[in-house]
Structures are given as structure tokens and as C-alpha cells.
Amino acid sequence: MMLIDNLKVKSFIQAAPFESRLINTFFLKLGNEPDETLYRINPLLFAHKHDLDEKQVVDIFILAARAGIFNLFFNLVCPACGFIIIKEASFTSLNKADYFCAVCHSDIPVILDDTIEVFFQIHPAIYKVEFNPFENVECFTSFFFSRSFYKTGSIIGHIVDDLAFLSPGEMKIFKLNVQKDMLYRFIAINLNLSLFVYIGNKQGHNNPLQVTVNKMGFSQKKVSLNRGEIKIALTNDSEQKLGIGLVKTSPGESHSSANGNKLNRTPFLSGKLLFNNTTFRNLFKIKNLPGNLKLKLRSLTLLFMEIQSSPDLYERQGDAFVYDLIQKHFYILEEIADRYQGAIIKTMGDVIMFSFPSPINSLLAAFSMLKGIKSVKHDEKTALCLKIGLHEGHALVINRDDLLDYFGRTVTIAAYLKNLAGPDEIFFSDALFRDKEIKKEFVKLKDRIKLYKKHIKVKWMINKLVIYKMVIIHN
């Protein structure tokens, strides 16, 4: 398939703000991917596979989605087995704190870092994907389980001992020799439903059992059997084809994949990374945000910054001059943040709130920002300086005035640290200092910075806050 020959794709390639070689390579490589990949594209995996720049590839996907070449979806994925619990075109549809995974028989919380995967699907107007999930077990796996999870062999093979595809009205007879110390479950995988089979202590005859399943559930809530042989006739009473799996585990083992063994996971574009992408925030103005929106983030790194000028600069130079001066610095700061995968969340006068995907990104950005504003030519009387505060912790994504914003103690602490900082100083919390990547970076910077540790009492915290002041040594 030659995507590059499509008129809409051609038009996008000509207008997109990317190097010609990169954008052409992107669509040539994408056109060689199989249909099952085009149905659900992991942009980070695509970038790694074809040795392309990760950030630029994500930006291409976002811009192309805005242009109608791709559809963008949010998957709620079970982190234990990779089962896709929900697929939505908008994250605002994920309006509960957690959702049930029948494969693992667990409630899975909605956490933007871990359980929300963002993927792209080629728009049917560009190319109609031919992908039948019931063609074989591997296709079924690719369709109903995230491909960012992998094991040796099929994921399904590690989750179920027997898998059957049942058309509407079709019946399959499962023959079991049930044992006392085993737990049995039937799972209607694409309906996200399960049926437990309980084994009693008695050895004895079991009458053949008739069970039906449809979108409302299994016809029986639970089944109790004697030890020994049993035939269970399971009928698909729904209007769609079903994948029915049988799981056998011992009582002490996990219900999740491979009987409790963890699955490895490839890089993926999380909800957190997408919300932190400047291109996405600029292009996708999300409408009709729920007023009670509260999405969890396990780890959020915030940078609060204040741009300071001399007290009499406005009086000496006038508002227009100071505005232009601050804007010139603002563009430099925004470019540096974007380089480290950061995004501007909001501005409050001379204060800017940035978010970053990791502590190390925020620290490197802060360090570059202090150096970056020194590169702007000016005299001492018009020089600007920065006060910076950094903190990492959990937070909530909320709707504030129809914009995505963050709420929680992490926000409060980062803003507080900014207020403690003096001109051209970076204050950060112990949460950042304990980060392994940051510790490595401090070893590299040991001759260029000075660190000062403090324990301070804050009235809204029970324990003292451990903070660090970083000052750049200018040669």
C-alpha cells in the first residue's frame, strides 16, 4: 500500500513543518506495515522499529490526526494481562475511578501513567483496514490485548488453557476432569465477563451442564461441581461472535496472565505523555470537559517559574518595552521546555507552570532555561532573571475553566518552592533528589553547580519538607 500516493497525505506532507526526508520516510514505512498494525498503531514502537526520532514521530501522528489521516483513541488497559477493557475516542468518557477486568478478575484504576494507552488508527477514508480478529488466536490477541505487552508465544496461550470462537447460536462442549485444588473460570473475553466454577470436596458424578452467555452475562452466576469428570455445554446467546476462554489456576495463584507472572511491556504513548505534548495541547482544544473531571496521575513533575525584572524597569522603559522583552524570553523558555518534552500548563502574570514526563527532564530543562535567558543580548539594567521550583508526586487532572489543569499537593509544593527561590536559583524537593537519573546528572555537574540542603517546617505539612537549592557556578 502506497500511503504516500493518497491526495490528502500528499497535501499533508507538503504542508507539515518537518524535514522532507523524515516525513516521506514516515509514510513509506507506515505503508509497509500489516493491517493489524494499522488498526492500532503504537507511535513509540513505530519510531523505535524504524529508527526515527520519537518526539517527531509522535508530533507527526498528532498533526496527521488533526488533518484527518488518523483517528486517535484512548485504551484502558489492564496492567497485569494487557486486556483492553475500554476503547474510547475521548478520555472524557472514562468517567469512573476504576473498571473491571474479567481476565484478571480485578478492578483496574484509571491512571494516566500506567493504564491509559493512546494509539492511532489509520482513517478509513485513507485506507480501509482488513483485519478479522477471529481469523486465528494471534489476530484475536492483537485485537483484544495491547501489543505493548509481550511474552514468548501468544499472550492468550499464557492466559487460557482452552480458547474457542463461537458464532451467534453456536455451542461448544468443554470436557473437564475437575480437581479439588484447582480453580476454573470461563471468560467471554470480548464481553469482559467471567463465570467461576467451584469444586466441592466430594468425588462423584456430575450431570452435564448447560450454560449460555450474552452481553448481560452468563446464565448462571456460579457453578458448583463435585470432583471428577464433567461436560459443560456453553452456548453463545449473543448477537456477535465470541472468544470463550477457560482458565485453570490453583487457589493460591493469581488470576492474571501466566498464573501471576508479570508481562513485559514495550514503550507506549500514555495519557500522561500525550497531555504533556505541546502539539496536542495546542491543536486539540478539548470541548465539553466534565465539570467533575478527576483523572489520576501516579507521577507528575512540575516546574514553576517566575520571570523577574528590576523593580523600576517598567517605569524606566515603559510597558511595551517590558512586554516585548518578556515575550522574547518566553519563546526561548517554551522552546526549551518542548525540547525536554515539557508543556506549558498555564501562565499567571509573570509566573509560568510547566509539566514534564520525568524528574530528569524537568531538571535539565530548568538548567537550560537559566543558561538560555543569559543568551539574550541586553544591558544590566534590562536583564531578567528566573526563580524556579520543582517537585514530583501524584496529582489529579481536572477541568479548570474548560482547560486541562492539575490539582493536589504536588502543585502546592512546586509553587511554594518557586517562592523560596532567589534570582537564578532552582529549588527542588527531596523527591527529585532521590531520582536515580538526577543523581547521575549531579555527578556530571559537580563542578558547575552548588547544592544546599534544608529542612523547613511548613504549616500545611505534618513532617518537615526536605528541599535543595541549586546555584549555577558562572565562570
Secondary structure, DSSP 8 states (H G I E B T S, - for coil): --GGGSHHHHHHHHHSSS-HHHHHHHHHHHHTS-HHHHHSB-HHHHHHHTT--HHHHHHHHHHHHHTTSEEEEEEEE-TTT-BEEEEES-GGG--SSEEEETTTTEEEE-BTTTTEEEEEEE-TTT------TTSSHHHHHHHHB-TTEE-SS-HHHHH-SEEEEE-TT-EEEEEEEE-TT-EEEEEEGGGTEEEEEEEEEEE-----EEEEEETTEESSSEEEEEEEEEEEEEEE-SSS-EEEEEEEE-TTS-SSGGGG---EE----BHHHHHT-HHHHHH----S--TT-EEEEEEEEEEEEEEE--TTHHHHH-HHHHHHHHHHHHHHHHHHHHHTT-EEEEEETTEEEEEESSHHHHHHHHHHHHHHHHTS---GGG--EEEEEEEEEEEEEEEETTEEEEESHHHHHHHHHHHH--TTEEEEEHHHHT-HHHHHHHHHTTTTEEEEEEEE--TT-SS-EEEEEEEE---
